[in-house]
Amino acid sequence: MAEYLNRIGAGLILLDAAPLSYDWVPPKVVGRESDQEQLAGMFASIGTPGMSCRAVITGNVGSGKTVLSRSFADDLARHLSTVRFIQPVHVNCRNHPTTSQVLQRIATSLDERHPERGFSASEVIQGIRRNLRTRNQHMLLILDEVDHLLRKDGGDLLYQLLRIDEGRNEAGTLSLILVSQEQVLDQLEGAIISRFGRSNHLRLKPYTDEQLKAIASQRASLSTRTGTVSEEILTLIGQASADTGDARVAIELLEAAVMRAEKGGFQQVEPMHVQRDAASRGRAVEPSVVDELSQHEQLILLAICRRLRRDPEVTSGDAEKLYHVVCEEYELKPRGYTTFWKHLKSLETRGLMESRTATASVGRGRTQHITMPQSLPGQLEARLEHALES
């Protein structure tokens, strides 16, 4: 008998791996109670037939935007089940960045037999409206990472969705939540902003160490045996991820610690199982993120990575000089200062680097200091070089 296989499925610590994935939506949101109340206030009138509500949720990577919006939509549907039939629909615009893809996703969520092509955007929108009206449903549409849609197709789809009931006898077909890392209202035209209202913007702050501990505690309680992940371990995870304020870091640290302890045959998670990852924490950047960058964004990031492999930070002035050197290496003409600065801000928005303003070390005035706390510059440098050479 192959007795060593008895360990498979034994579950010394782990009972259910699903809650250790940051894509998993928990039954209850922790650490965002006050934000939930603010969001509910923006939707105070949604229980009234004929009314529609809107909100914009922004925040850094791992600040809980998706979990908050999806959990809110599900809770709202249950809460109003005897008053109004709310149909939550979630579309990730990173995966579906064009108007036609978003509309197809919405249409098939209501009717999986909806044809993939053959209709204009306005025809699909009115088909969605008819479907909802026939079923007496009100859609709560969440457009997640909506900045990808805006960069690809502009704000035309948002404008059409906001006017879905225009010229009709009945109103209140659709409510809308936009989710983004960026302050997307600044990218929209006045007609759309006026319909959303600037007061309907919920900006999520980075999680504190206590909030991150609470998130890890919830996930641990739903995925592991009782008593196998102690308060000491949960506190350690909260502290180790507090510098980022990113729930994904806390969840990843918990998952890695649980799996390391499980594979080692331990009866509970020990501090060393967390400390190994926490001490050498560096978040990997997905290849798709590098591929999505423009050529000159890749060149700028490569220049910054090369400096940050040996120095903790680099000034924006030095970064520009290094960018010129890299352009010469690849026999490309560097962009002007304005475009360079625009690309820097784009890289920061994508979470690939961070900057702070401080007094210049040479001369007078202030300058930007660039760091890369969430990535390993050496690994990212190799990935960028591969992308630029392919």
WOMO-V101921 format. One record per residue. N is the residue number from 1. SS is DSSP state (a for helix, b for strand, c for the rest). Layout:
n=N ss=SS
n=N ss=SS
This chain:
n=1 ss=c
n=2 ss=c
n=3 ss=a
n=4 ss=a
n=5 ss=a
n=6 ss=a
n=7 ss=a
n=8 ss=c
n=9 ss=c
n=10 ss=c
n=11 ss=c
n=12 ss=c
n=13 ss=c
n=14 ss=b
n=15 ss=c
n=16 ss=c
n=17 ss=c
n=18 ss=a
n=19 ss=a
n=20 ss=a
n=21 ss=c
n=22 ss=c
n=23 ss=c
n=24 ss=c
n=25 ss=c
n=26 ss=c
n=27 ss=c
n=28 ss=c
n=29 ss=c
n=30 ss=c
n=31 ss=c
n=32 ss=c
n=33 ss=a
n=34 ss=a
n=35 ss=a
n=36 ss=a
n=37 ss=a
n=38 ss=a
n=39 ss=a
n=40 ss=a
n=41 ss=a
n=42 ss=a
n=43 ss=c
n=44 ss=c
n=45 ss=c
n=46 ss=c
n=47 ss=c
n=48 ss=c
n=49 ss=c
n=50 ss=c
n=51 ss=c
n=52 ss=c
n=53 ss=c
n=54 ss=b
n=55 ss=b
n=56 ss=b
n=57 ss=b
n=58 ss=b
n=59 ss=b
n=60 ss=c
n=61 ss=c
n=62 ss=c
n=63 ss=c
n=64 ss=c
n=65 ss=a
n=66 ss=a
n=67 ss=a
n=68 ss=a
n=69 ss=a
n=70 ss=a
n=71 ss=a
n=72 ss=a
n=73 ss=a
n=74 ss=a
n=75 ss=a
n=76 ss=a
n=77 ss=a
n=78 ss=a
n=79 ss=a
n=80 ss=c
n=81 ss=c
n=82 ss=c
n=83 ss=c
n=84 ss=c
n=85 ss=b
n=86 ss=b
n=87 ss=b
n=88 ss=b
n=89 ss=b
n=90 ss=b
n=91 ss=b
n=92 ss=b
n=93 ss=c
n=94 ss=c
n=95 ss=c
n=96 ss=c
n=97 ss=c
n=98 ss=c
n=99 ss=a
n=100 ss=a
n=101 ss=a
n=102 ss=a
n=103 ss=a
n=104 ss=a
n=105 ss=a
n=106 ss=a
n=107 ss=a
n=108 ss=a
n=109 ss=a
n=110 ss=a
n=111 ss=c
n=112 ss=c
n=113 ss=c
n=114 ss=c
n=115 ss=c
n=116 ss=c
n=117 ss=c
n=118 ss=c
n=119 ss=c
n=120 ss=c
n=121 ss=a
n=122 ss=a
n=123 ss=a
n=124 ss=a
n=125 ss=a
n=126 ss=a
n=127 ss=a
n=128 ss=a
n=129 ss=a
n=130 ss=a
n=131 ss=a
n=132 ss=a
n=133 ss=a
n=134 ss=a
n=135 ss=c
n=136 ss=c
n=137 ss=b
n=138 ss=b
n=139 ss=b
n=140 ss=b
n=141 ss=b
n=142 ss=b
n=143 ss=b
n=144 ss=b
n=145 ss=c
n=146 ss=c
n=147 ss=a
n=148 ss=a
n=149 ss=a
n=150 ss=a
n=151 ss=a
n=152 ss=a
n=153 ss=a
n=154 ss=c
n=155 ss=c
n=156 ss=a
n=157 ss=a
n=158 ss=a
n=159 ss=a
n=160 ss=a
n=161 ss=a
n=162 ss=a
n=163 ss=c
n=164 ss=c
n=165 ss=c
n=166 ss=c
n=167 ss=c
n=168 ss=c
n=169 ss=c
n=170 ss=c
n=171 ss=c
n=172 ss=c
n=173 ss=c
n=174 ss=b
n=175 ss=b
n=176 ss=b
n=177 ss=b
n=178 ss=b
n=179 ss=b
n=180 ss=b
n=181 ss=c
n=182 ss=c
n=183 ss=c
n=184 ss=a
n=185 ss=a
n=186 ss=a
n=187 ss=a
n=188 ss=c
n=189 ss=c
n=190 ss=a
n=191 ss=a
n=192 ss=a
n=193 ss=a
n=194 ss=a
n=195 ss=a
n=196 ss=a
n=197 ss=c
n=198 ss=a
n=199 ss=a
n=200 ss=a
n=201 ss=b
n=202 ss=b
n=203 ss=b
n=204 ss=b
n=205 ss=c
n=206 ss=c
n=207 ss=c
n=208 ss=c
n=209 ss=a
n=210 ss=a
n=211 ss=a
n=212 ss=a
n=213 ss=a
n=214 ss=a
n=215 ss=a
n=216 ss=a
n=217 ss=a
n=218 ss=a
n=219 ss=a
n=220 ss=a
n=221 ss=a
n=222 ss=a
n=223 ss=a
n=224 ss=b
n=225 ss=c
n=226 ss=c
n=227 ss=c
n=228 ss=c
n=229 ss=c
n=230 ss=c
n=231 ss=a
n=232 ss=a
n=233 ss=a
n=234 ss=a
n=235 ss=a
n=236 ss=a
n=237 ss=a
n=238 ss=a
n=239 ss=a
n=240 ss=a
n=241 ss=a
n=242 ss=c
n=243 ss=c
n=244 ss=c
n=245 ss=c
n=246 ss=c
n=247 ss=a
n=248 ss=a
n=249 ss=a
n=250 ss=a
n=251 ss=a
n=252 ss=a
n=253 ss=a
n=254 ss=a
n=255 ss=a
n=256 ss=a
n=257 ss=a
n=258 ss=a
n=259 ss=a
n=260 ss=a
n=261 ss=a
n=262 ss=a
n=263 ss=a
n=264 ss=c
n=265 ss=c
n=266 ss=c
n=267 ss=c
n=268 ss=c
n=269 ss=c
n=270 ss=c
n=271 ss=a
n=272 ss=a
n=273 ss=a
n=274 ss=a
n=275 ss=a
n=276 ss=a
n=277 ss=a
n=278 ss=a
n=279 ss=a
n=280 ss=c
n=281 ss=c
n=282 ss=c
n=283 ss=c
n=284 ss=c
n=285 ss=c
n=286 ss=c
n=287 ss=a
n=288 ss=a
n=289 ss=a
n=290 ss=a
n=291 ss=a
n=292 ss=a
n=293 ss=c
n=294 ss=c
n=295 ss=a
n=296 ss=a
n=297 ss=a
n=298 ss=a
n=299 ss=a
n=300 ss=a
n=301 ss=a
n=302 ss=a
n=303 ss=a
n=304 ss=a
n=305 ss=a
n=306 ss=a
n=307 ss=a
n=308 ss=a
n=309 ss=c
n=310 ss=c
n=311 ss=c
n=312 ss=c
n=313 ss=c
n=314 ss=b
n=315 ss=b
n=316 ss=a
n=317 ss=a
n=318 ss=a
n=319 ss=a
n=320 ss=a
n=321 ss=a
n=322 ss=a
n=323 ss=a
n=324 ss=a
n=325 ss=a
n=326 ss=a
n=327 ss=a
n=328 ss=a
n=329 ss=a
n=330 ss=c
n=331 ss=c
n=332 ss=c
n=333 ss=c
n=334 ss=c
n=335 ss=c
n=336 ss=c
n=337 ss=a
n=338 ss=a
n=339 ss=a
n=340 ss=a
n=341 ss=a
n=342 ss=a
n=343 ss=a
n=344 ss=a
n=345 ss=a
n=346 ss=a
n=347 ss=a
n=348 ss=a
n=349 ss=a
n=350 ss=c
n=351 ss=c
n=352 ss=c
n=353 ss=c
n=354 ss=b
n=355 ss=b
n=356 ss=b
n=357 ss=b
n=358 ss=b
n=359 ss=b
n=360 ss=c
n=361 ss=c
n=362 ss=c
n=363 ss=c
n=364 ss=c
n=365 ss=c
n=366 ss=b
n=367 ss=b
n=368 ss=b
n=369 ss=b
n=370 ss=b
n=371 ss=b
n=372 ss=c
n=373 ss=c
n=374 ss=c
n=375 ss=c
n=376 ss=c
n=377 ss=a
n=378 ss=a
n=379 ss=a
n=380 ss=a
n=381 ss=a
n=382 ss=a
n=383 ss=a
n=384 ss=a
n=385 ss=a
n=386 ss=a
n=387 ss=a
n=388 ss=a
n=389 ss=a
n=390 ss=c
